[in-house]
Amino acid sequence: MVGKKDMVHLCTLSIIGLRARLSKVSNTIMDYTLGEREDLHALKKQKRANILYFDIVNQNCHLNNTLTNSLEKLFFDIDKLDIEWDKYIELGQKKFNEDK
């Protein structure tokens, strides 16, 4: 049986892990816009998995409002970067087609 103290430790580690994963997605999108070439399609799929993971943590860990808002802000920032990345790709494809 999992005690309350164990649950707090488990939730804390889960949140730290989730934040690290979200930061990796965010950093990779930024790297891509600066010219680094990564497989962003795989990272976008990973982001969807992170959202599911966040829901599970949120439902089971009884986060306080500050922490919930902080994690939601991370998702918002990544979504913003995702939109910028899509625009960047569109511009790149347009330029490529014009150069043909």
Helices and strands as residue ranges (DSSP letters): H 4-33, H 40-61, H 65-99
